[in-house]
């Protein structure tokens, strides 16, 4: 079961400067981390980009934010996109920890600092010094590559390289359609004020499906929601879900957009004219993380 969060490359289109754009992206990364998203996907919306902060900027800042602090300098160095990285709020992601009694330990990201003879490498994984490890059979690594390290003890240090995906939040760039068509996409939800109102009853039906199948939820950009990005009429989405009917458990009368199972309004009585994307992430992921 995986959780994927999809945001557009036009996410920072209304930011006045690079500092504000960076701060906004930091809160997006925070929301994805707090609610244990596995993937944060940046999908292209080039018609909505302003030219100042394009998809490359958005993806770079989010990838930096998702990088463990002990690896950031070594992995990124100095980049223009990261000029205001100091304003990013810390993610403080919880380690993926197993039982040390069975030598499972905890998984951490590391970066290979040196490749030596006989399959040994030195890896910086946030301990006091880089550690020397054996490379598992059939696993090849290069200097500068990020790897997964399982640490079963810190004093004395007992660790090993494992051929597993990097732990923590993964940031990717891919088309919206490709993200929605993944085999592990689970329940595919479009977050929109024009969708079905989220109610207790609807949440009860969703919780079991999400817990079983996982979740992919997509968001729009400031002043450019998902209907505009997809080139469909917002009125068609509202009509498909009964418009502003009080019953939030209606089933759609038509397919309002490609690839989604449901369009959902998670702030049905919003008191502000505009809900920012980073605010919508918190408002949407919080109820959808509830279980039966």
Secondary structure, DSSP 4 states (H G I P E B T S, - for coil): --EEEEEETTTTTT-SSHHHHHHHHHHHHHHHHHTT-SEEEEE--TTT--SSS-HHHHHHHHHHHHS-HHHHHHHH-S-GGGTTGGGSPP--PPPEE--GGGT--EEEEEEEEEE-STTEEEEESSSSS-EEEEPPTT----TT-EEEEEEEEETTEEEEEE-SPPSS-EEEE--HHHHHT-TT--EEEEEEEEEEEP-HHHHHHHHHHHHHH-EEEE--BTTB-HHHHHT--HHHHHHHTTTT-S-TTPPPSS--STT-SEEEES-TT-SSS---HHHHHHHHHHHHT---
